[in-house]
């Protein structure tokens, strides 16, 4: 737009005349010249008088008054142009009711293409509003310009692996929010009902952390299991060694000789100590599974002893445990 201060008084005056009488220049021609120019009709005397009166009115005004009228008419012309553009914009296909998106439907889809995602971010139905159709209005529509810019953001984000094509709905909305792109609240709400709105990197990091925790947990369980098995092996080895010692004693001593009270007590202490330390035996339990475990391990070692016998000696040995 030209700077008003550089426009001459004559040009301003002529602008005002043409705004009020759009055919003033044609009216100024003599009838013969009008006919030769193909105007077809001669201006009425009343119209010529009105034009002359308006020119005289403008001629009587100061340059400041002409400038004020000029500025006001320019503003009026601009406002009319803006309103005309708005009307044309409202009438275009992408601003019609049938162009509104069905968020409930689109939120159920496993993925969106980037063009679908861009259309949905404007609240538009991708099946009707898409880049192929919108791009034809780039020189005419502000919506088309904004659509193109947002699409460009998405395409460049895809090149840097911030987005993918197709893309998960939640990941696209998280990306848009990160860029402070205004989104339809109904679209965000519909997608949130189906799953998280998170960018792909945070989702990946979260899954990675969860997996690492599970791996650490399984490792700890495996280590605890190994320690338990090792402890049981030590107990079994100790029991086997004690059995060999007892067998040797029985061989070297007369059969009729029995254990003394102190030896018997020591043996019972040894048995209950191994049972508590190696098998987590609890004397207070009404029915202990450790009894069967000890009997099984003795059987595997080749020195079988039935569970009832094991239970009998464990109960007797438990009498030697300190009382709480």
PAVEX-568567 format. One line per 2 residues: number of its first residue (from 0); their letters; for each residue x, y, z of C-alpha. Coordinates in nm, 2 decimals. Example, Ala and Ser with C-alpha at 12.3 -4.5 7.8 and 13.67 -1.06 7.14 Angstrom:
BEGIN
0	AS	1.23/-0.45/0.78  1.37/-0.11/0.71
END
This chain:
BEGIN
0	XX	0.00/0.00/0.00  0.13/0.34/-0.10
2	XX	0.22/0.59/0.18  -0.07/0.84/0.19
4	XX	0.18/1.13/0.25  0.33/1.07/-0.09
6	XX	-0.01/1.09/-0.27  -0.09/1.43/-0.42
8	XX	-0.40/1.63/-0.33  -0.52/1.59/-0.69
10	XX	-0.49/1.21/-0.67  -0.67/1.20/-0.33
12	XX	-0.95/1.41/-0.47  -0.98/1.19/-0.78
14	XX	-0.99/0.88/-0.56  -1.28/1.02/-0.35
16	XX	-1.47/1.11/-0.67  -1.42/0.76/-0.82
18	XX	-1.53/0.60/-0.49  -1.86/0.79/-0.50
20	XX	-1.90/0.79/-0.88  -1.73/0.48/-1.02
22	XX	-1.81/0.59/-1.38  -1.70/0.95/-1.33
24	XX	-1.42/0.92/-1.59  -1.67/0.79/-1.85
26	XX	-1.91/1.07/-1.76  -1.65/1.33/-1.81
28	XX	-1.62/1.23/-2.18  -1.84/1.41/-2.44
30	XX	-2.13/1.20/-2.57  -1.96/1.16/-2.91
32	XX	-1.65/1.02/-2.75  -1.85/0.80/-2.51
34	XX	-2.02/0.65/-2.81  -1.68/0.59/-2.99
36	XX	-1.56/0.42/-2.67  -1.85/0.19/-2.67
38	XX	-2.01/0.31/-2.35  -2.35/0.27/-2.51
40	XX	-2.55/0.52/-2.31  -2.51/0.89/-2.23
42	XX	-2.50/1.00/-1.86  -2.82/1.18/-1.75
44	XX	-2.80/1.55/-1.68  -2.89/1.48/-1.31
46	XX	-2.59/1.25/-1.28  -2.36/1.50/-1.44
48	XX	-2.49/1.77/-1.20  -2.43/1.55/-0.90
50	XX	-2.08/1.48/-1.01  -2.01/1.84/-1.07
52	XX	-2.15/1.93/-0.73  -1.94/1.68/-0.56
54	XX	-1.63/1.80/-0.73  -1.71/2.15/-0.63
56	XX	-1.76/2.03/-0.27  -1.42/1.87/-0.26
58	XX	-1.26/2.17/-0.42  -1.39/2.39/-0.13
60	XX	-1.22/2.17/0.13  -0.87/2.22/0.27
62	XX	-0.59/1.97/0.21  -0.63/1.85/0.57
64	XX	-1.00/1.79/0.52  -0.94/1.61/0.20
66	XX	-0.67/1.40/0.38  -0.92/1.31/0.65
68	XX	-1.19/1.20/0.40  -0.93/1.01/0.20
70	XX	-0.81/0.82/0.51  -1.16/0.74/0.61
72	XX	-1.26/0.62/0.27  -0.94/0.41/0.24
74	XX	-1.03/0.24/0.58  -1.38/0.18/0.46
76	XX	-1.25/0.03/0.14  -1.02/-0.20/0.34
78	XX	-1.29/-0.31/0.58  -1.52/-0.39/0.28
80	XX	-1.24/-0.60/0.13  -1.18/-0.78/0.45
82	XX	-1.55/-0.86/0.49  -1.57/-0.98/0.13
84	XX	-1.27/-1.21/0.19  -1.43/-1.34/0.51
86	XX	-1.75/-1.42/0.33  -1.56/-1.59/0.05
88	XX	-1.36/-1.79/0.32  -1.68/-1.89/0.50
90	XX	-1.83/-2.02/0.17  -1.54/-2.25/0.08
92	XX	-1.58/-2.62/0.11  -1.35/-2.67/0.41
94	XX	-1.56/-2.43/0.62  -1.89/-2.61/0.56
96	XX	-2.06/-2.82/0.83  -2.00/-3.14/0.64
98	XX	-1.62/-3.07/0.66  -1.63/-3.12/1.04
100	XX	-1.44/-3.43/1.17  -1.60/-3.72/1.35
102	XX	-1.35/-3.73/1.64  -1.51/-4.04/1.80
104	XX	-1.45/-4.24/1.48  -1.10/-4.12/1.41
106	XX	-0.99/-4.17/1.77  -1.06/-4.54/1.73
108	XX	-0.82/-4.59/1.44  -0.48/-4.75/1.51
110	XX	-0.29/-4.48/1.32  -0.33/-4.17/1.11
112	XX	-0.14/-4.06/0.80  0.03/-3.72/0.85
114	XX	-0.21/-3.55/0.62  -0.51/-3.70/0.81
116	XX	-0.35/-3.59/1.14  -0.30/-3.23/1.01
118	XX	-0.66/-3.21/0.90  -0.78/-3.35/1.23
120	XX	-0.57/-3.09/1.42  -0.79/-2.82/1.25
122	XX	-1.10/-3.02/1.34  -1.16/-3.11/0.97
124	XX	-1.27/-3.44/0.83  -0.97/-3.59/0.65
126	XX	-1.19/-3.77/0.40  -1.30/-3.43/0.27
128	XX	-1.02/-3.19/0.37  -0.68/-3.29/0.25
130	XX	-0.37/-3.12/0.11  -0.46/-3.20/-0.25
132	XX	-0.78/-3.01/-0.22  -0.67/-2.73/0.01
134	XX	-0.35/-2.65/-0.17  -0.55/-2.50/-0.46
136	XX	-0.65/-2.21/-0.23  -0.31/-2.11/-0.11
138	XX	-0.33/-1.77/-0.29  -0.68/-1.71/-0.17
140	XX	-0.73/-1.85/0.18  -0.57/-1.79/0.52
142	XX	-0.68/-2.14/0.62  -0.50/-2.30/0.33
144	XX	-0.18/-2.11/0.43  -0.21/-2.23/0.79
146	XX	-0.28/-2.58/0.67  0.03/-2.58/0.45
148	XX	0.25/-2.44/0.73  0.14/-2.71/0.98
150	XX	0.18/-2.98/0.72  0.54/-2.86/0.66
152	XX	0.61/-2.88/1.03  0.49/-3.24/1.04
154	XX	0.68/-3.34/0.73  1.01/-3.20/0.86
156	XX	0.95/-3.36/1.20  0.91/-3.70/1.03
158	XX	1.24/-3.65/0.85  1.40/-3.62/1.20
160	XX	1.21/-3.92/1.34  1.01/-3.70/1.57
162	XX	0.70/-3.83/1.39  0.63/-4.11/1.15
164	XX	0.39/-4.15/0.86  0.16/-4.32/0.95
166	XX	0.17/-4.21/1.32  0.00/-4.31/1.64
168	XX	-0.27/-4.06/1.73  -0.13/-4.01/2.09
170	XX	0.22/-3.94/1.96  0.10/-3.69/1.70
172	XX	-0.11/-3.50/1.96  0.19/-3.50/2.21
174	XX	0.41/-3.36/1.93  0.16/-3.08/1.85
176	XX	0.12/-2.99/2.22  0.49/-2.96/2.25
178	XX	0.49/-2.70/1.97  0.20/-2.52/2.14
180	XX	-0.03/-2.60/1.84  -0.39/-2.53/1.94
182	XX	-0.59/-2.85/1.91  -0.97/-2.92/1.93
184	XX	-1.05/-3.02/2.29  -1.29/-3.29/2.17
186	XX	-1.02/-3.45/1.96  -0.78/-3.46/2.26
188	XX	-1.05/-3.60/2.49  -1.15/-3.87/2.24
190	XX	-0.79/-3.99/2.19  -0.71/-3.99/2.56
192	XX	-1.00/-4.23/2.62  -0.82/-4.48/2.40
194	XX	-0.46/-4.45/2.52  -0.19/-4.21/2.65
196	XX	-0.09/-3.89/2.47  0.29/-3.93/2.50
198	XX	0.57/-3.86/2.26  0.74/-4.18/2.14
200	XX	1.07/-4.11/2.31  0.92/-4.09/2.66
202	XX	0.72/-4.40/2.59  1.03/-4.58/2.48
204	XX	1.23/-4.47/2.78  0.94/-4.58/3.01
206	XX	0.93/-4.92/2.85  1.30/-4.95/2.87
208	XX	1.31/-4.86/3.24  1.03/-5.11/3.31
210	XX	1.21/-5.38/3.12  1.53/-5.30/3.31
212	XX	1.35/-5.33/3.65  1.21/-5.66/3.55
214	XX	1.55/-5.79/3.44  1.70/-5.67/3.77
216	XX	1.42/-5.84/3.96  1.46/-6.17/3.78
218	XX	1.84/-6.15/3.84  1.79/-6.09/4.21
220	XX	1.55/-6.39/4.22  1.80/-6.61/4.04
222	XX	2.08/-6.51/4.28  1.86/-6.58/4.58
224	XX	1.77/-6.92/4.44  2.13/-7.00/4.38
226	XX	2.22/-6.90/4.74  1.93/-7.12/4.87
228	XX	2.05/-7.42/4.67  2.40/-7.37/4.78
230	XX	2.29/-7.35/5.14  2.09/-7.67/5.11
232	XX	2.39/-7.84/4.94  2.61/-7.75/5.24
234	XX	2.35/-7.88/5.48  2.31/-8.21/5.30
236	XX	2.69/-8.24/5.28  2.72/-8.18/5.65
238	XX	2.45/-8.44/5.72  2.61/-8.69/5.50
240	XX	2.94/-8.63/5.67  2.78/-8.67/6.01
242	XX	2.61/-8.99/5.90  2.95/-9.13/5.79
244	XX	3.09/-9.04/6.13  2.81/-9.21/6.31
246	XX	2.84/-9.52/6.09  3.21/-9.53/6.17
248	XX	3.14/-9.49/6.54  2.89/-9.77/6.53
250	XX	3.14/-10.00/6.35  3.41/-9.93/6.61
252	XX	3.19/-9.96/6.92  3.01/-10.26/7.05
254	XX	2.66/-10.28/6.91  2.50/-10.27/7.25
256	XX	2.67/-9.94/7.34  2.43/-9.64/7.32
258	XX	2.50/-9.27/7.29  2.56/-9.08/7.60
260	XX	2.33/-8.80/7.71  2.58/-8.53/7.60
262	XX	2.64/-8.69/7.27  2.27/-8.73/7.20
264	XX	2.21/-8.36/7.29  2.50/-8.25/7.07
266	XX	2.36/-8.45/6.78  2.01/-8.31/6.83
268	XX	2.16/-7.96/6.84  2.34/-8.03/6.51
270	XX	2.02/-8.16/6.35  1.80/-7.86/6.46
272	XX	2.07/-7.61/6.37  2.11/-7.75/6.01
274	XX	1.73/-7.77/5.97  1.68/-7.41/6.08
276	XX	1.98/-7.27/5.89  1.96/-7.47/5.58
278	XX	1.59/-7.53/5.54  1.43/-7.24/5.72
280	XX	1.26/-7.49/5.95  1.02/-7.34/6.20
282	XX	0.94/-7.54/6.51  0.63/-7.34/6.57
284	XX	0.46/-7.44/6.24  0.19/-7.71/6.28
286	XX	0.29/-7.88/5.96  0.63/-7.81/5.81
288	XX	0.71/-7.86/5.44  1.08/-7.86/5.53
290	XX	1.04/-8.21/5.69  0.96/-8.36/5.35
292	XX	1.24/-8.16/5.18  1.50/-8.30/5.43
294	XX	1.37/-8.65/5.38  1.39/-8.60/5.00
296	XX	1.75/-8.47/5.02  1.85/-8.76/5.24
298	XX	1.70/-9.01/4.99  1.89/-8.84/4.71
300	XX	2.21/-8.88/4.91  2.14/-9.26/4.95
302	XX	2.06/-9.25/5.32  1.68/-9.26/5.31
304	XX	1.48/-9.17/5.62  1.10/-9.15/5.62
306	XX	0.94/-8.81/5.68  0.77/-8.92/6.01
308	XX	1.11/-9.02/6.15  1.26/-8.69/6.05
310	XX	0.97/-8.50/6.20  1.00/-8.70/6.53
312	XX	1.37/-8.61/6.57  1.32/-8.25/6.46
314	XX	1.05/-8.20/6.72  1.27/-8.35/6.99
316	XX	1.56/-8.14/6.88  1.34/-7.83/6.87
318	XX	1.31/-7.86/7.25  1.67/-7.75/7.27
320	XX	1.60/-7.42/7.09  1.60/-7.11/7.31
322	XX	1.25/-6.99/7.40  1.14/-6.63/7.31
END
